């Protein structure tokens, strides 16, 4: 009778399953446990679930058991950091989780301590935790290694179907089985196999022998002979059917800084995972492990300095590879360019300080799209390579290459790699059926003969297991499957760069947009606003302190400690809104503290500036412009709004008299109309905007109604509730037409405002439409008290403009996105990131939609949309619940956006002029730092990291090029061009290219 290939393989797999029941020669229970000092028996429920919980026990290995083959098996009921103290007092620590439960006995007697939490690696609560299992076992290594080898053969057969080696592999496995002499004594056999799934289905098992025998020495010897023969057969087959391709293995443990667990648990996960990785290194010199995130190592300085010291030693040996060069693995869609710069600056500086090295590889496996500014920042930060696998998650279209040059907005390039492992992605395994598909999916085989694969349990940490090391050793003799060896990630990329010098490599230009997880631009919108305010607060505090220093005040202090808090909360599961509620309680507290610290720093800087200004009696208000663009006098002083004629110069410090605060003439208002010399706004009967006339051009800006609010009640994605919004969300929309009330609530010579109150089901929306006397934009201050689930709220704005592409502000520049759905790529971009504005322009005229807190935008036809909030139920059932406020604005303008001063108005909306009432100060205008030439945007003025002077960083925001010069006040000199690491770089210091980021040092010259 001839069986099919599938039937023969299934038979091998069934027979393989029996090995596990003979793996332990002998087993004894470990008793005598205590739970937080109280006795607890194996099988008993935990007395409470308040972590961390301390388990302790003492263990004695039975006489005659060889220590080299004696293991401890533990399942305490959750995740633990396990400490094993040998008889000589030495202690080793390990992570204990569902993937790491076996530990070698260190001595004849030893003690155990475990710090445990009633959770599983992905944060799932263990609802009824108990001390599940605790035993010593004498491993039968002959059984164990044959079991693993046979499993690997079966896995290889699964992915090699149709390959010429298959019949030979089948025969080799079958012959190995025939060479084994299995025990068969009834009592021992039934007891040994009783745990099998098949046996557990039996109505009633017979009474089981308490200590069933294992293999005899003779049987073990035959098993060893069969193993050796099988290895030899595999080696012969490898000669005939050599490996196809190469896979570079790197041990990895993706540890989300926060996600389905709070940060305090991450601190425990780090220690558990890192101890496990170090323990594997003790048994294998070939093993390589990588871990990014400077913040984690910094945290270990406090939590476990001894562990950090061991990691530093292993990093010097080359087994432990620090990676990434960034403070954390951040979201890159929403942080400002300056935040991304600080990620690299503080990350690289930390790695250099602690490990003595900088990194050349940016490691971001799990972010939800990648800003086009990154390649430039990576290059300036010393990183020439970039890794992610997230691009493979796009649902409709895929970047056509997985080894390619990624070219940023400015033209900078880094070599990017992304592997496509269908078996858990960046949490891969050392298995033939993981390695082979990864190689098969690799599309640049003809350019570079190796692809990367990171292996180890992750997201919730854990990392590689000892079995993975043994698997790699066994796979060295396997035929046909790709050659898989441990390798440093840096070495992989160095080899790829060598190839790229002689071989053409494809180029991907611009941002990497992920066609998935679009809702992360909106979910947990209150945290997004806090984050943006925190960024701006620190940038402004540094700017003010630097201006004060230029005027004669003391050198400002570094705000790196405050920045690190902001950077931490940019993690790719915090800022995107994809974490549990506890994470956002912490994020809110931390970011609010940053705002408080930023305000304190700003006040100190203002006081320092005032101390440098001359005394007098005619000054009424100090006004500081913390940007590189002249700004109209639009202020808030003692809760009074002021909109006057006149300008404050770029980086200007002005003491104005009371006469300079007179309102600009021309403001008019009713409860349906707002008008100044630039705009006339008319409301429709339902409270939406019917018309905005731009007086300088005579153009109508609205077509089809603006500020129309829609609630989308079909916002129920297939999966990834907090992450995703489906393309059909618009199929079920309820417009919030009409209103509960509308009234003119402010009508001064400076500002006029109309307040509109609306209700939607159990929620209320209050909007105040405001027009300042000198305003070029209409502000819409929005307050929401939200009590709906799985509903998304958006504003839609029809504008009287026709254009194929909309301009969206992003980190360090802009990108253009389609307003149509001509291709599948265009269609997929129905929700996309933008920072402070999105603009639609035709020759001579355009309309911009600005905001101070939002990121999810759309541009379809002539409609500019902004996602205001959404309310998923997983993983936070109360996301976006309750009160929040923000402002968005509509701004018609002449010419393209950069000539119409859209960016300048976005600056003003997000960072108003600093205004402080003064007495006993003389009227005057001071510009301690002037810029000339190309119109650029200030990124930062900050104290230099080495303490010598100030660093000024600017960027070209619109895609233009030209000369540029900084002129500081007398007594200061300007350096040549610097990188974001504040080091000299080869660049023309007197000009800027499109979207270029450039820094200079200001030093005292006298």
Secondary structure, 3 states (H helix, E strand, C coil): CCCCHHHHHHHHHHHHHHHHHHCEEEEEECCCEEECCEEECCCCECCCCCCCEEEEEEEECCCCCCHHHEEEEEECCCEEEEEEEECCCCEEEEEEECCECEEECCCCEEEEEEEEECECCCCCECCCCECCEEEEEEECHHHHHHHHHHHHHHHHHHHCCCCCCHHHHHHHHHHHHHCCCCCCCHHHHHHHHCCCHHHHCCCCCCCCCCCCCCCCHHHHHHHHHHHHHHHHHHHHHHHHCCCCCEEEEEEECCECCCCCCCHHHHHHHHHHHHHHHHHHHHHCCCCCEEECCHHHHHHHHHHCHHHHHHHHHHHHHCCEEECCCCCCCECCCCCCHHHHHHHHHHHHHHHHHHHCCCCCEEECCCCCCECCCHHHHHHHCCCCEEECCHHHHCCCCCCCCCEEEEECCCCCEEEEECCCCCCCCCCECCCHHHHHHHHHHCCCCCCCCEEEEEECECEECCECCHHHHHHHHHHCCCCCCCEEEECCHHHHHHHHHHHHCCCCCCEEECCECCCCCHHHHCCCHHHHHHHHHHHHHHHHHHHHHHHHHHHCCCCCCCCHHHHHHHHHCCECCCCCCCCCHHHHHHHHHHHHHHHHHHHHHHHHHHHHHHHHCCECCCCCEEEECCCCCCEEEEEEECCEEEEEEEEECCCCEEEECHHHHCECCCCEECCCEEECCCEEEEECCCCCEEEEEECCCCEECECCCECEEEEECCCCCCCCCCCCCCCCHHHCEEECCCCCEEEEEEECCCEEEEEEEEEECCEEEEEEEEEECCCCCEEEEEEEEECCCCCEEEEEEEECCCCCEEEEEECCEEEEEECCCCCHHHHHCCCEECCCEEEEEECCEEEEEEECCCCEEEEECCEEEEEEEECCCCCCCCCCCEEEEEEEEEEEEECCCCCCCHHHHHHHHHCCCEEEECCCECCEEECCEEEEECCCEEEEEEECCCCCCEEEEEECCCCCCEEEEEEECCCEEECCCECCCCCECCCCCCEECCCCEEEEEEEECC
